[in-house]
Amino acid sequence: MLIIVSKNAGEGFSSLQGALDSIPPGEMQAVTIQIKPGIYEEKVTVAREAPPMSPSSAR
């Protein structure tokens, strides 16, 4: 599963927390979160039952 976080409208989620919250409960597949350039100032909470995740930067 690939999730994109971007400050550009229409390119995925605008916040990392929004991206994390979009992962369906019980998801078993590993999740890659591609974070596009930008400043993301937020407090992030990851559910204990969340699947394995790998953040990656996009240029």
PQR file of N, CA, C, O and H, with PARSE charges and radii, in Angstrom:
ATOM      1  N   MET A   1       0.863  -1.166   0.000 -0.4000 1.5000
ATOM      2  CA  MET A   1       0.000   0.000   0.000 -0.0000 2.0000
ATOM      3  C   MET A   1       0.909   1.227   0.000  0.5500 1.7000
ATOM      4  O   MET A   1       1.832   1.316   0.809 -0.5500 1.4000
ATOM      5  N   LEU A   2       0.652   2.161  -0.895 -0.4000 1.5000
ATOM      6  CA  LEU A   2       1.415   3.403  -0.983 -0.0000 2.0000
ATOM      7  C   LEU A   2       0.500   4.566  -0.654  0.5500 1.7000
ATOM      8  O   LEU A   2      -0.590   4.689  -1.213 -0.5500 1.4000
ATOM      9  H   LEU A   2      -0.098   2.088  -1.553  0.4000 1.0000
ATOM     10  N   ILE A   3       0.947   5.421   0.260 -0.4000 1.5000
ATOM     11  CA  ILE A   3       0.202   6.612   0.638 -0.0000 2.0000
ATOM     12  C   ILE A   3       1.125   7.803   0.413  0.5500 1.7000
ATOM     13  O   ILE A   3       2.296   7.760   0.792 -0.5500 1.4000
ATOM     14  H   ILE A   3       1.832   5.322   0.714  0.4000 1.0000
ATOM     15  N   ILE A   4       0.609   8.865  -0.198 -0.4000 1.5000
ATOM     16  CA  ILE A   4       1.411  10.053  -0.486 -0.0000 2.0000
ATOM     17  C   ILE A   4       0.953  11.208   0.392  0.5500 1.7000
ATOM     18  O   ILE A   4      -0.241  11.456   0.555 -0.5500 1.4000
ATOM     19  H   ILE A   4      -0.342   8.901  -0.506  0.4000 1.0000
ATOM     20  N   VAL A   5       1.944  11.916   0.960 -0.4000 1.5000
ATOM     21  CA  VAL A   5       1.688  13.119   1.755 -0.0000 2.0000
ATOM     22  C   VAL A   5       2.344  14.274   1.013  0.5500 1.7000
ATOM     23  O   VAL A   5       3.534  14.220   0.703 -0.5500 1.4000
ATOM     24  H   VAL A   5       2.915  11.715   0.828  0.4000 1.0000
ATOM     25  N   SER A   6       1.575  15.314   0.728 -0.4000 1.5000
ATOM     26  CA  SER A   6       2.093  16.437  -0.047 -0.0000 2.0000
ATOM     27  C   SER A   6       1.391  17.730   0.353  0.5500 1.7000
ATOM     28  O   SER A   6       0.210  17.730   0.699 -0.5500 1.4000
ATOM     29  H   SER A   6       0.608  15.358   0.980  0.4000 1.0000
ATOM     30  N   LYS A   7       2.127  18.816   0.300 -0.4000 1.5000
ATOM     31  CA  LYS A   7       1.541  20.129   0.560 -0.0000 2.0000
ATOM     32  C   LYS A   7       0.815  20.665  -0.672  0.5500 1.7000
ATOM     33  O   LYS A   7       0.086  21.652  -0.573 -0.5500 1.4000
ATOM     34  H   LYS A   7       3.087  18.816   0.018  0.4000 1.0000
ATOM     35  N   ASN A   8       1.004  20.023  -1.842 -0.4000 1.5000
ATOM     36  CA  ASN A   8       0.329  20.434  -3.074 -0.0000 2.0000
ATOM     37  C   ASN A   8      -1.068  19.822  -3.128  0.5500 1.7000
ATOM     38  O   ASN A   8      -1.236  18.616  -2.944 -0.5500 1.4000
ATOM     39  H   ASN A   8       1.596  19.221  -1.922  0.4000 1.0000
ATOM     40  N   ALA A   9      -2.056  20.656  -3.381 -0.4000 1.5000
ATOM     41  CA  ALA A   9      -3.442  20.192  -3.437 -0.0000 2.0000
ATOM     42  C   ALA A   9      -3.600  19.122  -4.521  0.5500 1.7000
ATOM     43  O   ALA A   9      -3.053  19.253  -5.616 -0.5500 1.4000
ATOM     44  H   ALA A   9      -1.920  21.635  -3.531  0.4000 1.0000
ATOM     45  N   GLY A  10      -4.340  18.082  -4.214 -0.4000 1.5000
ATOM     46  CA  GLY A  10      -4.634  17.042  -5.177 -0.0000 2.0000
ATOM     47  C   GLY A  10      -3.561  15.973  -5.319  0.5500 1.7000
ATOM     48  O   GLY A  10      -3.673  15.104  -6.184 -0.5500 1.4000
ATOM     49  H   GLY A  10      -4.785  17.975  -3.324  0.4000 1.0000
ATOM     50  N   GLU A  11      -2.535  16.018  -4.497 -0.4000 1.5000
ATOM     51  CA  GLU A  11      -1.444  15.042  -4.587 -0.0000 2.0000
ATOM     52  C   GLU A  11      -1.403  14.113  -3.383  0.5500 1.7000
ATOM     53  O   GLU A  11      -0.319  13.688  -2.984 -0.5500 1.4000
ATOM     54  H   GLU A  11      -2.445  16.724  -3.795  0.4000 1.0000
ATOM     55  N   GLY A  12      -2.512  13.793  -2.811 -0.4000 1.5000
ATOM     56  CA  GLY A  12      -2.534  12.908  -1.654 -0.0000 2.0000
ATOM     57  C   GLY A  12      -2.998  13.646  -0.413  0.5500 1.7000
ATOM     58  O   GLY A  12      -3.776  14.597  -0.491 -0.5500 1.4000
ATOM     59  H   GLY A  12      -3.393  14.139  -3.136  0.4000 1.0000
ATOM     60  N   PHE A  13      -2.512  13.199   0.724 -0.4000 1.5000
ATOM     61  CA  PHE A  13      -2.909  13.788   2.007 -0.0000 2.0000
ATOM     62  C   PHE A  13      -2.044  14.998   2.320  0.5500 1.7000
ATOM     63  O   PHE A  13      -0.854  15.007   2.004 -0.5500 1.4000
ATOM     64  H   PHE A  13      -1.879  12.427   0.787  0.4000 1.0000
ATOM     65  N   SER A  14      -2.628  16.017   2.937 -0.4000 1.5000
ATOM     66  CA  SER A  14      -1.871  17.227   3.271 -0.0000 2.0000
ATOM     67  C   SER A  14      -1.180  17.114   4.625  0.5500 1.7000
ATOM     68  O   SER A  14      -0.359  17.963   4.973 -0.5500 1.4000
ATOM     69  H   SER A  14      -3.595  16.009   3.194  0.4000 1.0000
ATOM     70  N   SER A  15      -1.505  16.068   5.397 -0.4000 1.5000
ATOM     71  CA  SER A  15      -0.853  15.879   6.695 -0.0000 2.0000
ATOM     72  C   SER A  15      -0.476  14.412   6.873  0.5500 1.7000
ATOM     73  O   SER A  15      -1.129  13.516   6.339 -0.5500 1.4000
ATOM     74  H   SER A  15      -2.172  15.379   5.114  0.4000 1.0000
ATOM     75  N   LEU A  16       0.572  14.193   7.621 -0.4000 1.5000
ATOM     76  CA  LEU A  16       1.009  12.832   7.913 -0.0000 2.0000
ATOM     77  C   LEU A  16      -0.042  12.105   8.752  0.5500 1.7000
ATOM     78  O   LEU A  16      -0.303  10.922   8.531 -0.5500 1.4000
ATOM     79  H   LEU A  16       1.103  14.921   8.056  0.4000 1.0000
ATOM     80  N   GLN A  17      -0.643  12.808   9.711 -0.4000 1.5000
ATOM     81  CA  GLN A  17      -1.669  12.178  10.543 -0.0000 2.0000
ATOM     82  C   GLN A  17      -2.865  11.756   9.705  0.5500 1.7000
ATOM     83  O   GLN A  17      -3.428  10.684   9.926 -0.5500 1.4000
ATOM     84  H   GLN A  17      -0.431  13.768   9.889  0.4000 1.0000
ATOM     85  N   GLY A  18      -3.258  12.585   8.751 -0.4000 1.5000
ATOM     86  CA  GLY A  18      -4.366  12.223   7.865 -0.0000 2.0000
ATOM     87  C   GLY A  18      -4.060  10.962   7.078  0.5500 1.7000
ATOM     88  O   GLY A  18      -4.933  10.117   6.877 -0.5500 1.4000
ATOM     89  H   GLY A  18      -2.801  13.456   8.572  0.4000 1.0000
ATOM     90  N   ALA A  19      -2.810  10.839   6.631 -0.4000 1.5000
ATOM     91  CA  ALA A  19      -2.390   9.641   5.903 -0.0000 2.0000
ATOM     92  C   ALA A  19      -2.457   8.417   6.802  0.5500 1.7000
ATOM     93  O   ALA A  19      -2.959   7.371   6.391 -0.5500 1.4000
ATOM     94  H   ALA A  19      -2.102  11.526   6.794  0.4000 1.0000
ATOM     95  N   LEU A  20      -1.955   8.539   8.023 -0.4000 1.5000
ATOM     96  CA  LEU A  20      -1.982   7.419   8.966 -0.0000 2.0000
ATOM     97  C   LEU A  20      -3.414   7.021   9.302  0.5500 1.7000
ATOM     98  O   LEU A  20      -3.727   5.834   9.404 -0.5500 1.4000
ATOM     99  H   LEU A  20      -1.547   9.389   8.357  0.4000 1.0000
ATOM    100  N   ASP A  21      -4.272   8.005   9.473 -0.4000 1.5000
ATOM    101  CA  ASP A  21      -5.667   7.730   9.812 -0.0000 2.0000
ATOM    102  C   ASP A  21      -6.417   7.049   8.673  0.5500 1.7000
ATOM    103  O   ASP A  21      -7.463   6.442   8.899 -0.5500 1.4000
ATOM    104  H   ASP A  21      -4.018   8.968   9.390  0.4000 1.0000
ATOM    105  N   SER A  22      -5.887   7.143   7.439 -0.4000 1.5000
ATOM    106  CA  SER A  22      -6.566   6.544   6.291 -0.0000 2.0000
ATOM    107  C   SER A  22      -6.305   5.046   6.166  0.5500 1.7000
ATOM    108  O   SER A  22      -6.962   4.372   5.372 -0.5500 1.4000
ATOM    109  H   SER A  22      -5.037   7.637   7.255  0.4000 1.0000
ATOM    110  N   ILE A  23      -5.364   4.520   6.931 -0.4000 1.5000
ATOM    111  CA  ILE A  23      -5.055   3.090   6.855 -0.0000 2.0000
ATOM    112  C   ILE A  23      -6.213   2.316   7.487  0.5500 1.7000
ATOM    113  O   ILE A  23      -6.548   2.534   8.651 -0.5500 1.4000
ATOM    114  H   ILE A  23      -4.830   5.068   7.576  0.4000 1.0000
ATOM    115  N   PRO A  24      -6.818   1.418   6.723 -0.5600 1.5000
ATOM    116  CA  PRO A  24      -7.974   0.698   7.242  0.2800 2.0000
ATOM    117  C   PRO A  24      -7.616  -0.174   8.451  0.5500 1.7000
ATOM    118  O   PRO A  24      -6.537  -0.764   8.487 -0.5500 1.4000
ATOM    119  N   PRO A  25      -8.506  -0.257   9.432 -0.5600 1.5000
ATOM    120  CA  PRO A  25      -8.263  -1.148  10.570  0.2800 2.0000
ATOM    121  C   PRO A  25      -8.073  -2.584  10.081  0.5500 1.7000
ATOM    122  O   PRO A  25      -8.791  -3.047   9.195 -0.5500 1.4000
ATOM    123  N   GLY A  26      -7.123  -3.266  10.653 -0.4000 1.5000
ATOM    124  CA  GLY A  26      -6.879  -4.643  10.284 -0.0000 2.0000
ATOM    125  C   GLY A  26      -6.026  -4.820   9.039  0.5500 1.7000
ATOM    126  O   GLY A  26      -5.817  -5.948   8.592 -0.5500 1.4000
ATOM    127  H   GLY A  26      -6.539  -2.890  11.373  0.4000 1.0000
ATOM    128  N   GLU A  27      -5.527  -3.724   8.468 -0.4000 1.5000
ATOM    129  CA  GLU A  27      -4.664  -3.818   7.279 -0.0000 2.0000
ATOM    130  C   GLU A  27      -3.448  -4.663   7.614  0.5500 1.7000
ATOM    131  O   GLU A  27      -2.773  -4.415   8.613 -0.5500 1.4000
ATOM    132  H   GLU A  27      -5.697  -2.808   8.831  0.4000 1.0000
ATOM    133  N   MET A  28      -3.165  -5.654   6.791 -0.4000 1.5000
ATOM    134  CA  MET A  28      -2.050  -6.560   7.043 -0.0000 2.0000
ATOM    135  C   MET A  28      -0.860  -6.275   6.126  0.5500 1.7000
ATOM    136  O   MET A  28       0.273  -6.642   6.439 -0.5500 1.4000
ATOM    137  H   MET A  28      -3.713  -5.857   5.980  0.4000 1.0000
ATOM    138  N   GLN A  29      -1.119  -5.626   5.004 -0.4000 1.5000
ATOM    139  CA  GLN A  29      -0.073  -5.325   4.035 -0.0000 2.0000
ATOM    140  C   GLN A  29       0.807  -4.181   4.552  0.5500 1.7000
ATOM    141  O   GLN A  29       0.302  -3.238   5.161 -0.5500 1.4000
ATOM    142  H   GLN A  29      -2.039  -5.328   4.750  0.4000 1.0000
ATOM    143  N   ALA A  30       2.107  -4.262   4.314 -0.4000 1.5000
ATOM    144  CA  ALA A  30       3.025  -3.192   4.706 -0.0000 2.0000
ATOM    145  C   ALA A  30       2.645  -1.900   3.982  0.5500 1.7000
ATOM    146  O   ALA A  30       2.146  -1.931   2.857 -0.5500 1.4000
ATOM    147  H   ALA A  30       2.517  -5.028   3.819  0.4000 1.0000
ATOM    148  N   VAL A  31       2.884  -0.773   4.636 -0.4000 1.5000
ATOM    149  CA  VAL A  31       2.509   0.528   4.094 -0.0000 2.0000
ATOM    150  C   VAL A  31       3.762   1.366   3.874  0.5500 1.7000
ATOM    151  O   VAL A  31       4.608   1.477   4.761 -0.5500 1.4000
ATOM    152  H   VAL A  31       3.289  -0.747   5.550  0.4000 1.0000
ATOM    153  N   THR A  32       3.877   1.955   2.681 -0.4000 1.5000
ATOM    154  CA  THR A  32       4.937   2.916   2.405 -0.0000 2.0000
ATOM    155  C   THR A  32       4.293   4.292   2.366  0.5500 1.7000
ATOM    156  O   THR A  32       3.316   4.513   1.651 -0.5500 1.4000
ATOM    157  H   THR A  32       3.190   1.864   1.960  0.4000 1.0000
ATOM    158  N   ILE A  33       4.851   5.215   3.143 -0.4000 1.5000
ATOM    159  CA  ILE A  33       4.336   6.576   3.167 -0.0000 2.0000
ATOM    160  C   ILE A  33       5.372   7.463   2.491  0.5500 1.7000
ATOM    161  O   ILE A  33       6.456   7.693   3.028 -0.5500 1.4000
ATOM    162  H   ILE A  33       5.645   5.035   3.725  0.4000 1.0000
ATOM    163  N   GLN A  34       5.024   7.959   1.303 -0.4000 1.5000
ATOM    164  CA  GLN A  34       5.921   8.819   0.537 -0.0000 2.0000
ATOM    165  C   GLN A  34       5.624  10.269   0.920  0.5500 1.7000
ATOM    166  O   GLN A  34       4.518  10.770   0.715 -0.5500 1.4000
ATOM    167  H   GLN A  34       4.144   7.772   0.867  0.4000 1.0000
ATOM    168  N   ILE A  35       6.637  10.927   1.481 -0.4000 1.5000
ATOM    169  CA  ILE A  35       6.458  12.293   1.967 -0.0000 2.0000
ATOM    170  C   ILE A  35       7.156  13.248   1.008  0.5500 1.7000
ATOM    171  O   ILE A  35       8.378  13.218   0.865 -0.5500 1.4000
ATOM    172  H   ILE A  35       7.535  10.520   1.648  0.4000 1.0000
ATOM    173  N   LYS A  36       6.374  14.087   0.358 -0.4000 1.5000
ATOM    174  CA  LYS A  36       6.920  15.052  -0.600 -0.0000 2.0000
ATOM    175  C   LYS A  36       7.481  16.255   0.156  0.5500 1.7000
ATOM    176  O   LYS A  36       7.111  16.488   1.307 -0.5500 1.4000
ATOM    177  H   LYS A  36       5.381  14.112   0.474  0.4000 1.0000
ATOM    178  N   PRO A  37       8.376  17.027  -0.484 -0.5600 1.5000
ATOM    179  CA  PRO A  37       9.002  18.166   0.191  0.2800 2.0000
ATOM    180  C   PRO A  37       7.979  19.138   0.772  0.5500 1.7000
ATOM    181  O   PRO A  37       6.929  19.392   0.181 -0.5500 1.4000
ATOM    182  N   GLY A  38       8.308  19.663   1.922 -0.4000 1.5000
ATOM    183  CA  GLY A  38       7.447  20.626   2.602 -0.0000 2.0000
ATOM    184  C   GLY A  38       7.721  20.591   4.089  0.5500 1.7000
ATOM    185  O   GLY A  38       8.463  19.739   4.579 -0.5500 1.4000
ATOM    186  H   GLY A  38       9.161  19.457   2.401  0.4000 1.0000
ATOM    187  N   ILE A  39       7.120  21.516   4.797 -0.4000 1.5000
ATOM    188  CA  ILE A  39       7.261  21.564   6.254 -0.0000 2.0000
ATOM    189  C   ILE A  39       5.966  21.025   6.845  0.5500 1.7000
ATOM    190  O   ILE A  39       4.881  21.548   6.589 -0.5500 1.4000
ATOM    191  H   ILE A  39       6.517  22.207   4.399  0.4000 1.0000
ATOM    192  N   TYR A  40       6.102  19.975   7.634 -0.4000 1.5000
ATOM    193  CA  TYR A  40       4.954  19.319   8.260 -0.0000 2.0000
ATOM    194  C   TYR A  40       5.142  19.412   9.770  0.5500 1.7000
ATOM    195  O   TYR A  40       5.838  18.592  10.369 -0.5500 1.4000
ATOM    196  H   TYR A  40       6.983  19.550   7.842  0.4000 1.0000
ATOM    197  N   GLU A  41       4.527  20.400  10.367 -0.4000 1.5000
ATOM    198  CA  GLU A  41       4.621  20.580  11.812 -0.0000 2.0000
ATOM    199  C   GLU A  41       3.344  20.053  12.435  0.5500 1.7000
ATOM    200  O   GLU A  41       2.295  20.696  12.385 -0.5500 1.4000
ATOM    201  H   GLU A  41       3.962  21.066   9.880  0.4000 1.0000
ATOM    202  N   GLU A  42       3.449  18.873  13.021 -0.4000 1.5000
ATOM    203  CA  GLU A  42       2.280  18.254  13.629 -0.0000 2.0000
ATOM    204  C   GLU A  42       2.710  17.182  14.608  0.5500 1.7000
ATOM    205  O   GLU A  42       3.820  16.653  14.538 -0.5500 1.4000
ATOM    206  H   GLU A  42       4.300  18.351  13.062  0.4000 1.0000
ATOM    207  N   LYS A  43       1.823  16.882  15.505 -0.4000 1.5000
ATOM    208  CA  LYS A  43       2.022  15.782  16.436 -0.0000 2.0000
ATOM    209  C   LYS A  43       1.370  14.561  15.801  0.5500 1.7000
ATOM    210  O   LYS A  43       0.216  14.618  15.376 -0.5500 1.4000
ATOM    211  H   LYS A  43       0.921  17.312  15.562  0.4000 1.0000
ATOM    212  N   VAL A  44       2.110  13.458  15.736 -0.4000 1.5000
ATOM    213  CA  VAL A  44       1.628  12.261  15.046 -0.0000 2.0000
ATOM    214  C   VAL A  44       1.447  11.127  16.044  0.5500 1.7000
ATOM    215  O   VAL A  44       2.302  10.887  16.896 -0.5500 1.4000
ATOM    216  H   VAL A  44       3.047  13.412  16.081  0.4000 1.0000
ATOM    217  N   THR A  45       0.315  10.434  15.923 -0.4000 1.5000
ATOM    218  CA  THR A  45       0.035   9.268  16.747 -0.0000 2.0000
ATOM    219  C   THR A  45      -0.159   8.066  15.837  0.5500 1.7000
ATOM    220  O   THR A  45      -0.957   8.103  14.901 -0.5500 1.4000
ATOM    221  H   THR A  45      -0.379  10.629  15.230  0.4000 1.0000
ATOM    222  N   VAL A  46       0.583   6.998  16.123 -0.4000 1.5000
ATOM    223  CA  VAL A  46       0.476   5.767  15.337 -0.0000 2.0000
ATOM    224  C   VAL A  46      -0.217   4.718  16.209  0.5500 1.7000
ATOM    225  O   VAL A  46       0.194   4.457  17.340 -0.5500 1.4000
ATOM    226  H   VAL A  46       1.232   6.968  16.884  0.4000 1.0000
ATOM    227  N   ALA A  47      -1.266   4.130  15.662 -0.4000 1.5000
ATOM    228  CA  ALA A  47      -2.012   3.107  16.403 -0.0000 2.0000
ATOM    229  C   ALA A  47      -1.127   1.897  16.680  0.5500 1.7000
ATOM    230  O   ALA A  47      -0.328   1.498  15.832 -0.5500 1.4000
ATOM    231  H   ALA A  47      -1.600   4.342  14.744  0.4000 1.0000
ATOM    232  N   ARG A  48      -1.266   1.334  17.827 -0.4000 1.5000
ATOM    233  CA  ARG A  48      -0.485   0.162  18.219 -0.0000 2.0000
ATOM    234  C   ARG A  48      -0.676  -0.990  17.239  0.5500 1.7000
ATOM    235  O   ARG A  48       0.261  -1.742  16.971 -0.5500 1.4000
ATOM    236  H   ARG A  48      -1.915   1.658  18.516  0.4000 1.0000
ATOM    237  N   GLU A  49      -1.877  -1.129  16.710 -0.4000 1.5000
ATOM    238  CA  GLU A  49      -2.178  -2.242  15.806 -0.0000 2.0000
ATOM    239  C   GLU A  49      -1.896  -1.910  14.333  0.5500 1.7000
ATOM    240  O   GLU A  49      -2.293  -2.664  13.444 -0.5500 1.4000
ATOM    241  H   GLU A  49      -2.638  -0.519  16.928  0.4000 1.0000
ATOM    242  N   ALA A  50      -1.223  -0.805  14.075 -0.4000 1.5000
ATOM    243  CA  ALA A  50      -0.902  -0.407  12.699 -0.0000 2.0000
ATOM    244  C   ALA A  50       0.036  -1.422  12.046  0.5500 1.7000
ATOM    245  O   ALA A  50       0.860  -2.040  12.719 -0.5500 1.4000
ATOM    246  H   ALA A  50      -0.900  -0.192  14.797  0.4000 1.0000
ATOM    247  N   PRO A  51      -0.097  -1.588  10.726 -0.5600 1.5000
ATOM    248  CA  PRO A  51       0.794  -2.519  10.026  0.2800 2.0000
ATOM    249  C   PRO A  51       2.205  -1.936   9.940  0.5500 1.7000
ATOM    250  O   PRO A  51       2.403  -0.763  10.258 -0.5500 1.4000
ATOM    251  N   PRO A  52       3.188  -2.735   9.515 -0.5600 1.5000
ATOM    252  CA  PRO A  52       4.536  -2.202   9.334  0.2800 2.0000
ATOM    253  C   PRO A  52       4.513  -1.032   8.348  0.5500 1.7000
ATOM    254  O   PRO A  52       3.827  -1.086   7.328 -0.5500 1.4000
ATOM    255  N   MET A  53       5.268   0.024   8.660 -0.4000 1.5000
ATOM    256  CA  MET A  53       5.299   1.213   7.817 -0.0000 2.0000
ATOM    257  C   MET A  53       6.724   1.618   7.506  0.5500 1.7000
ATOM    258  O   MET A  53       7.625   1.463   8.331 -0.5500 1.4000
ATOM    259  H   MET A  53       5.825   0.067   9.489  0.4000 1.0000
ATOM    260  N   SER A  54       6.918   2.143   6.297 -0.4000 1.5000
ATOM    261  CA  SER A  54       8.218   2.656   5.882 -0.0000 2.0000
ATOM    262  C   SER A  54       8.018   4.055   5.315  0.5500 1.7000
ATOM    263  O   SER A  54       7.391   4.211   4.267 -0.5500 1.4000
ATOM    264  H   SER A  54       6.186   2.269   5.627  0.4000 1.0000
ATOM    265  N   PRO A  55       8.543   5.075   5.992 -0.5600 1.5000
ATOM    266  CA  PRO A  55       8.466   6.413   5.404  0.2800 2.0000
ATOM    267  C   PRO A  55       9.551   6.557   4.325  0.5500 1.7000
ATOM    268  O   PRO A  55      10.637   5.992   4.454 -0.5500 1.4000
ATOM    269  N   SER A  56       9.257   7.298   3.287 -0.4000 1.5000
ATOM    270  CA  SER A  56      10.268   7.586   2.268 -0.0000 2.0000
ATOM    271  C   SER A  56      10.078   9.012   1.792  0.5500 1.7000
ATOM    272  O   SER A  56       8.961   9.529   1.777 -0.5500 1.4000
ATOM    273  H   SER A  56       8.375   7.757   3.183  0.4000 1.0000
ATOM    274  N   SER A  57      11.161   9.638   1.406 -0.4000 1.5000
ATOM    275  CA  SER A  57      11.065  11.015   0.920 -0.0000 2.0000
ATOM    276  C   SER A  57      10.969  10.995  -0.592  0.5500 1.7000
ATOM    277  O   SER A  57      11.535  10.128  -1.258 -0.5500 1.4000
ATOM    278  H   SER A  57      12.069   9.218   1.418  0.4000 1.0000
ATOM    279  N   ALA A  58      10.247  11.964  -1.121 -0.4000 1.5000
ATOM    280  CA  ALA A  58      10.106  12.118  -2.569 -0.0000 2.0000
ATOM    281  C   ALA A  58      10.718  13.449  -2.946  0.5500 1.7000
ATOM    282  O   ALA A  58      10.609  14.432  -2.214 -0.5500 1.4000
ATOM    283  H   ALA A  58       9.788  12.669  -0.580  0.4000 1.0000
ATOM    284  N   ARG A  59      11.354  13.466  -4.082 -0.4000 1.5000
ATOM    285  CA  ARG A  59      11.991  14.724  -4.519 -0.0000 2.0000
ATOM    286  C   ARG A  59      11.351  15.242  -5.752  0.5500 1.7000
ATOM    287  O   ARG A  59      11.753  16.287  -6.264 -0.5500 1.4000
ATOM    288  H   ARG A  59      11.442  12.667  -4.677  0.4000 1.0000
TER
END
